[in-house]
Amino acid sequence: MIGRFALIFLLSFSCFSQEKLLVKDRALFRIEKQVFFKEAFSVWLKDWSQLKCLGRSSFLLRSMGISSKDFQLMNETLDVAESRNLTESEKNSIERGITLVKFILYGQTQNIQADTKLPSSFSCLENKKSPPIELVVRAEVLLRNKFKSDATKRDKEDQKRAKAFIESINKAKNHEVYL
C-alpha cells in the first residue's frame, strides 16, 4: 500500500549496476485523488507562517480556528511524525491544515472577484508574495465575498456562517491522512 509508507524513488543506472537514490519524500495526506507530500507541503507551511503579520484580521483563519502558530506546529509535527505517534493536539492541527487545503482547492474552482477590499493589515503581505500566500489570500477574498458584512457587530454571526460553509466543504471532499 503505497500511501501508508514513505515514497522513495529510485533510479537504476545500468552502467554502474547500482541503484542511486534521487528523491526521498513522504506522502502526508490525500484529498480526493490528489496526494500531498512532505517536501512540498513544508514549503507551503513555511510561507504560511508569514501570515502571523495579519494577527486576528484574517476572516478565513479565524473562521477555521487557525492561528499563525498552527503553521509552525504543523511543520514540527511533520518532522516528529516519523519517529513517534502524534498527540491528539498534533492530529487536530494537521486536520485544520487539511481543511485549509480543501478550502483552497474549492476556491480554485470558483470565480473570485479580485476587487474585494481587504483590511489594511493585509498590506504586510505585499513583500511576501508567493503562490502559497496567494492561495490563502484568494481563499480569504472568496470567504469575505460570501459572508463578511461591513458591520463589525455582525462579525461573530458572519464567522459562524463562514465556519459552517467551510465545514460543509470539508465534509464534501474525502481525505485520508498517512501519518
Backbone as a ProteinNet text record, in pm:
[ID]
protein_1_A
[PRIMARY]
MIGRFALIFLLSFSCFSQEKLLVKDRALFRIEKQVFFKEAFSVWLKDWSQLKCLGRSSFLLRSMGISSKDFQLMNETLDVAESRNLTESEKNSIERGITLVKFILYGQTQNIQADTKLPSSFSCLENKKSPPIELVVRAEVLLRNKFKSDATKRDKEDQKRAKAFIESINKAKNHEVYL
[TERTIARY]
85.3	0	89.6	95	192.8	169.4	45.1	15.7	54.4	66.9	94.4	243.2	324.3	467.5	533.6	652.1	729.6	755.1	742.8	770.3	915.3	981.3	1120.8	1133.7	1183.9	1200.6	1345.5	1361.9	1495.5	1515.9	1634.8	1670.2	1788.5	1776.7	1887.1	1970.8	2098.1	2190.9	2254.9	2218.8	2269.2	2419.8	2473.3	2617.9	2696.6	2637.7	2703.7	2657	2552.7	2488.2	2459.5	2428.3	2387.9	2263.5	2186.3	2070.8	2113.6	2064	2100.2	1972.1	1969.4	1854.5	1847.9	1736.7	1720.2	1638.9	1525.9	1436.4	1378.4	1374.9	1310.4	1205.2	1083.1	973.9	870.2	780	677.7	541.1	448.2	309.9	247.3	187.4	127.1	-22.4	-89.4	-234.1	-280.3	-402.5	-465.4	-598.9	-628.9	-760.5	-815.2	-928.6	-984.9	-874.7	-827.3	-724.2	-586.3	-576.1	-450.6	-373.7	-249.6	-164.6	-70.7	-54.9	33.1	152	271	394.7	460.5	539.4	601.3	686.8	771.5	864.3	789.3	689.9	614.5	526.8	462.8	373.6	452	573.3	657.7	690.3	707.3	731.4	607.4	490.5	365.3	357.6	383.8	375	474	592.4	693.3	641.3	586.2	530.4	410.9	325.4	205.7	240.3	356.7	394.6	410.5	428.8	438.4	303.2	196.7	63.1	46.4	145.1	135.8	125.3	170.7	161.4	16	-75.2	-216.8	-283.9	-222.7	-287.4	-421.4	-523.4	-657.8	-743.9	-683.2	-763.1	-803.6	-750.4	-789.1	-921.1	-1023.4	-1156	-1150.5	-1074.3	-1060	-998.7	-884	-815.2	-895.3	-960.9	-1045.7	-1162.5	-1223.8	-1338.5	-1299	-1172.6	-1124	-1061.2	-1045.2	-981.6	-832.4	-770.1	-626.2	-555.3	-450.9	-366.8	-236.6	-161.9	-34.7	62.3	48.6	135.8	107.2	-15	-50.2	39.3	79.4	163.4	299.3	355.7	482.8	464.6	354.5	327.4	310.1	240.3	221.5	356.1	443.5	574.6	654.7	653.4	721.5	659.5	528.5	457	498.7	513.6	555.1	693.7	779.7	915.1	915.1	831.7	832.2	740.9	657	559.7	625.7	747.3	816.3	873.5	892.1	958.3	865.7	744.5	652.9	508.7	416.5	274.9	241.9	148.2	110.1	12.3	22.1	-73.4	-204.9	-308.4	-439.4	-432.1	-359.6	-342.5	-271.4	-169.5	-96.2	-184	-262	-354.2	-456.5	-509.4	-606.5	-543.9	-421.2	-350.7	-336.4	-297.8	-285.2	-422.5	-526.4	-661.7	-704.1	-669.3	-700.5	-626.3	-502.9	-426.1	-488.9	-535.9	-601.6	-731	-804.9	-928.1	-897.3	-789	-748.1	-716	-642.8	-608.6	-735.9	-830.8	-957.3	-1030.2	-1031	-1099	-1026.1	-894	-816	-846.5	-852.6	-886.1	-1025.4	-1119.2	-1254	-1248.1	-1172.7	-1161.7	-1105.5	-1020.6	-963.3	-1067.1	-1178.5	-1284.8	-1388.2	-1372.1	-1470.5	-1420.4	-1514.9	-1483.1	-1480.6	-1363.5	-1348.7	-1325.2	-1402.2	-1385.2	-1259.9	-1169.9	-1042.1	-1050.7	-1162.6	-1171.8	-1215.5	-1222.4	-1260.8	-1154.4	-1199.3	-1107	-1077.8	-949.9	-905.8	-864.5	-865.9	-823	-679.6	-647.5	-513.3	-405	-439.3	-339.8	-284.1	-355.8	-308.2	-193.1	-169.4	-57.8	76.5	79.2	203.2	248.5	159.7	193.6	246.2	246.9	288.5	425.8	520.9	656.8	676.8	572.4	582	500.5	488.2	408.1	474	398.3	440.2	312.6	321.9	199.9	119.1	182.5	102	31.3	97.6	34	-80.1	-57.9	-162.2	-285.8	-265.4	-377.9	-461.4	-394.8	-467.6	-540.8	-475.8	-540.9	-662.8	-649.6	-762.6	-878.2	-845.5	-948.5	-1011.7	-931.1	-980.7	-1082	-1047.8	-1136.8	-1268.2	-1258.6	-1379.6	-1470.2	-1414.3	-1494.2	-1552.7	-1474.7	-1524.7	-1638.1	-1623	-1728.9	-1858.8	-1847.6	-1966.4	-2032.5	-1952.2	-2008.7	-1981.1	-1882.2	-1842.4	-1929.5	-1996.3	-2074.5	-1985.4	-2027.9	-1949.4	-1960.8	-2068.2	-2090.4	-2003.4	-1920.6	-1832.8	-1910.9	-2027.3	-2106.1	-2164.7	-2161.6	-2212.8	-2100.7	-1980.5	-1864.7	-1883.4	-1930.1	-1949.8	-2050.6	-2157.4	-2259.7	-2202.6	-2129.1	-2065.1	-1968.1	-1893.2	-1794.3	-1861.3	-1974	-2048.4	-2093.5	-2147.5	-2194.6	-2078	-1966.8	-1848.5	-1793.6	-1791.7	-1742.2	-1828.4	-1959	-2049.7	-2026.2	-2001.5	-1975.1	-1844.5	-1740.5	-1611	-1625.7	-1701.3	-1722.2	-1796.9	-1890.9	-1963.1	-1869.1	-1776.7	-1677.6	-1583.7	-1544.3	-1456	-1519.4	-1647.5	-1716.2	-1738.8	-1753.2	-1782.4	-1660.5	-1542.3	-1420	-1357.9	-1339.8	-1278.9	-1129.4	-1078.3	-933.9	-889.1	-761.5	-700.4	-564.6	-536.3	-409.3	-318.7	-195.4	-99.4	-1.8	-13.3	80.7	51.7
-117.1	0	122.9	190.7	296.9	418.6	453	573.6	566.2	450.1	436.9	445.9	446.3	445	560.8	594.3	696.8	648.9	739.7	704.2	733.7	637.1	654.2	621.2	716.4	697.9	659.2	549.1	500.3	497	525	517.2	423.6	327.7	234.5	281	285.5	314.9	183.2	131.2	0.1	2	117.2	120	110.8	147.9	138.1	15.2	-46	-161	-136	-12.5	23.8	110	106.6	195.3	322.3	434.5	562.8	633.5	679.3	749.3	888.8	919.9	1052	1144.2	1094.8	1176.7	1090.2	1146	1077.2	1172.3	1126.7	1210.3	1120.2	1181.3	1104.8	1159.9	1071.5	1112	1143.2	1262	1303.2	1276.4	1321.7	1304.7	1311.8	1267.3	1268.8	1340.1	1429.3	1491.5	1454	1383.3	1324.8	1239.2	1274.7	1194.2	1260.7	1374.1	1448.6	1416.8	1372.4	1336.5	1453.4	1484.8	1592.4	1530.6	1574.6	1519.9	1617.1	1561.8	1640	1754.4	1726.3	1828.7	1952.3	1932.9	2046.4	2112.3	2033	2090	2168.7	2126	2200.8	2340	2350.7	2482	2569.7	2512.4	2587.4	2636.4	2546.6	2584.1	2694.3	2687.3	2790.6	2925.9	2927.7	3052.5	3098.5	3004.6	3040.3	3094.1	3058.1	3112.1	3263.8	3318.4	3463.7	3533	3455.5	3512	3566.1	3541.1	3590.1	3741.9	3810.1	3956.6	4004.1	3913.8	3951.5	3961.1	3898.1	3894.4	3822.5	3882.9	3822.6	3881.9	3953.9	4020	3928.2	3808.2	3715.5	3648.1	3680.3	3621.8	3471.4	3430.6	3289	3210.5	3256	3181.8	3180.9	3291.9	3294.4	3198	3194.4	3105.8	2959.1	2930.8	2792.9	2757.4	2854	2827.7	2805.9	2867.2	2852	2978.5	2958.8	3072.2	3062.7	3170.6	3168.4	3067	3038.8	2941.3	2798.9	2775.8	2642.9	2598.9	2693.5	2656.5	2606.9	2670.8	2626.2	2489.9	2474.1	2346.9	2234.4	2262.8	2160	2116	2211.7	2179.3	2093.1	2128.1	2049.2	1910.8	1904.1	1777.1	1683.7	1738.5	1656.5	1597.2	1672.8	1623.8	1508.7	1516.8	1412.3	1294.5	1309.8	1205.1	1074.5	1081.6	960.2	880.7	947.3	879.8	843	898.1	865.1	888.3	836.6	861.3	1005.7	1061.9	1201	1213	1324.6	1352.7	1398	1401.3	1445.7	1589.5	1673.6	1814.1	1824.9	1744.3	1745.1	1695.5	1591.9	1541.9	1648.2	1719.2	1825.7	1938.5	1970.8	2074.8	2035.4	1912.5	1862.7	1864	1824.7	1826.2	1967.9	2067.6	2207.3	2248.2	2203.2	2231.2	2166.9	2045	1975	2045.9	2093.1	2167.4	2294.7	2362.6	2482.7	2447.2	2340.1	2298.1	2264.1	2196.5	2165.2	2292.3	2391.6	2516	2589	2584.7	2644.9	2575.3	2442.9	2367.5	2405	2417.9	2461.6	2600.9	2691.5	2828.1	2835.9	2742.1	2741.2	2709.6	2652.4	2620.2	2731.8	2835.8	2943.6	3068.3	3141.8	3269.4	3373.9	3424.1	3514.7	3656.2	3750.1	3890.8	3943.1	3997	4043.2	4182.6	4250.2	4388.4	4400.1	4291.4	4294.8	4367.6	4459	4535.6	4454.9	4426.2	4355.2	4458	4419	4511.8	4559.4	4674.4	4731.1	4640.5	4556.1	4464.8	4367.5	4346.2	4256	4317.3	4446.6	4510.9	4453.7	4391.5	4329.9	4214.3	4165.8	4054.4	4100.5	4231.7	4285.2	4235	4233	4190.1	4040.4	3969.7	3826.1	3744.6	3794.1	3724.1	3592.4	3486.9	3354.3	3280	3175.4	3101.5	3053.7	2998.5	2957	3074.4	3189.9	3308.2	3355	3356.5	3399	3309	3178.9	3086.1	3119.7	3152.3	3187.7	3320.3	3417.1	3547.4	3529.1	3446.6	3418.6	3354	3259.3	3194.7	3295.2	3386	3492.9	3579.6	3616.8	3700.5	3627	3500	3420.2	3420.3	3394.2	3385.5	3522	3627.4	3762.1	3800.3	3768.9	3799.8	3729	3608.3	3527.8	3562.7	3594.3	3600.7	3726.7	3803.8	3914.9	4037.5	4082.3	4205.3	4321.8	4442.2	4560	4593.7	4550.2	4583.5	4495.9	4559.7	4483.1	4411.9	4464	4398.9	4266.2	4241.2	4114.5	4014.1	4045.3	3961	3818.7	3801.5	3666.3	3586.8	3652.7	3587.4	3550.1	3642.7	3615.5	3498.8	3499.1	3394	3257.5	3252.9	3127.5	3070.2	3156.6	3111.8	3064.9	3138.2	3100.6	2965.8	2948.5	2822.5	2704.7	2722.5	2616.2	2585	2687.8	2669.7	2592.5	2632.4	2564	2418.2	2394.4	2257.5	2173.8	2234.6	2159.4	2120.8	2209.3	2177.3	2069.3	2079.3	1979.8	1840.6	1833.6	1703.9	1652.3	1743	1703.3	1644.3	1683	1633	1525.3	1408	1297.6	1320.8	1274.3	1280.3	1161.3	1134	1027.9	1078.6	1062.1	1103.7	982.1	998.4	887	889.6	985.1	995.5	892.9
0	0	0	-110.1	-128.8	-39.9	-9.5	67.3	213.6	268.6	411.1	444.3	346.3	370.1	297.5	341.9	272.2	130.3	37	-101.9	-131	-185.1	-221	-369.5	-443.2	-586.1	-612.7	-677.9	-707.4	-858.4	-899.3	-1040	-1052.7	-1138.6	-1158.9	-1277.4	-1255.8	-1363.5	-1402.7	-1518.6	-1558.6	-1581.9	-1623.1	-1646.5	-1515.7	-1404.5	-1274.7	-1197.9	-1244	-1179.6	-1031.4	-997.6	-862.1	-871.8	-766.2	-759.3	-689.1	-736.9	-679.6	-635.8	-512.7	-459.3	-519.6	-586.6	-645	-556.1	-510.6	-429.3	-318.3	-199	-87.8	-32.6	-27.7	20.7	85.5	157.8	228	193.9	161.3	138.1	273.1	286.6	412.7	416	311.4	305.4	160.8	141.6	10.5	25.2	-69.1	-77.4	-213.6	-210.5	-332.5	-395.9	-515.6	-581.1	-579	-512	-508.7	-380.2	-395.4	-281.7	-252.6	-124	-79.9	-8.2	-47.4	4.6	101.5	192.3	298.9	244.9	148.2	97.4	47.5	-34.7	-90.7	15.2	98.4	199.2	303.8	334.2	428.1	374.5	243.5	181.9	198.8	177.9	198.1	342.3	437.6	579.2	614.3	558.5	583.8	534.5	414	359.9	442.5	480.9	557.1	695.6	747.4	878.7	872.9	753.9	737.2	757.5	764	786	927.4	1013	1150.7	1155.5	1050.8	1048.8	1041.8	1007	997.5	1134.1	1232.9	1364.6	1352.2	1405.3	1401.5	1289.4	1194.9	1092	976.5	970.9	865.2	901.6	827	846.8	821.5	722.4	687.7	803.5	853.1	958.5	1087.9	1120.6	1241.3	1226.5	1109.3	1086.7	1094.4	1062.9	1066.5	1200.1	1288	1416.8	1405.2	1303.9	1281.5	1326.5	1405.3	1443.3	1363.9	1360.2	1286.5	1347.7	1475.2	1542	1492.8	1444.8	1395.2	1280.1	1195.3	1081.1	1128	1229.1	1285.9	1353.3	1426.8	1493.6	1392.1	1280.9	1178.1	1121.7	1095.3	1040.8	1138.6	1265.8	1368	1379.4	1368.4	1377.3	1264.2	1144.9	1031	1054.1	1120.6	1147.9	1248.5	1350.8	1454.1	1420.7	1318.5	1285.7	1244	1195.3	1152	1269.1	1383.8	1494.7	1611.1	1612	1721.3	1678.5	1759.9	1734.1	1769.2	1696.7	1719.8	1836	1907.7	2014.1	1950.9	2029.8	1980.6	1930.2	2000.6	1961.5	1826.7	1806.9	1680	1565.7	1591.9	1489.2	1451.3	1551.6	1525.5	1443.9	1473.2	1398.7	1251.7	1227	1089.8	1020.3	1091.7	1034	994.5	1077.2	1042	915.2	901.9	780.2	658	672.9	562.6	525.1	624.2	597.3	519.9	555.4	481.9	336.9	315.3	179.4	101.8	164.7	97.7	54.8	144.5	110.3	-2.6	-0.9	-108.9	-240.9	-239.7	-361	-410.9	-318.3	-355.1	-418.4	-356.8	-406.7	-547.2	-583	-717.1	-823.5	-783.3	-879.9	-891.4	-811.1	-806.2	-879.1	-933	-995.4	-884.2	-851.9	-738.5	-788.7	-733.9	-769.1	-701.1	-780.4	-726.6	-665.2	-681.2	-634.5	-488.3	-418	-277.5	-196.9	-115.1	-31.5	94.6	111.3	230.8	336.1	462.9	568.6	544	596.5	577.9	635.1	730	788.7	684.3	575.3	470.3	390.9	407.9	337.2	384.1	500.4	549.3	460.2	372.9	284.7	148.8	125.8	-3.8	-46.7	42.6	9.8	27.4	58.5	87	-13	-133.4	-234.3	-272.8	-262.8	-306.4	-343.5	-423	-457.6	-336.1	-231	-114.9	-45.5	-37.6	22.8	-65.5	-196.5	-290.5	-280.2	-258.8	-244.8	-121.3	-12.1	110.7	92.8	30	7.2	-82.8	-183	-273.9	-196.6	-108.5	-26.2	69.3	122.1	210.2	135.8	14	-67.4	-94.1	-128.3	-152.8	-30.9	84.4	206.4	243.8	229.9	259.5	164.9	37.4	-59.6	-24.9	22.8	52.2	185.2	288	422.5	503.1	470.2	555.8	529	633.2	621.8	665.1	634.7	671.2	818.8	880.8	1022	1111.5	1191.8	1281.1	1390	1423.9	1528.3	1481.1	1350.7	1297.4	1272.5	1315.3	1285.9	1336.8	1458.1	1515.4	1432.1	1391.4	1309.7	1172.2	1111.6	982.5	994.9	1102.3	1125.6	1143.5	1213	1231.8	1097.7	1013.7	881.6	796.3	801.4	724.1	772.7	903.7	961.4	915.6	913.5	868.5	720.1	641.6	499	478.7	549.7	540.1	581.9	687.4	734.9	630.9	559.8	455.8	341.4	307.4	204	254.8	380.9	441.6	436.3	467.3	466.1	324.3	227.8	90.1	19.3	61.4	-2.1	86.3	29.8	103.4	120.7	233.5	253.8	337.8	328.8	407.5	454.5	582.3	639.1	647	604.6	602.9	720.3	808.4	920.9	1027.8
[MASK]
+++++++++++++++++++++++++++++++++++++++++++++++++++++++++++++++++++++++++++++++++++++++++++++++++++++++++++++++++++++++++++++++++++++++++++++++++++++++++++++++++++++++++++++++++++

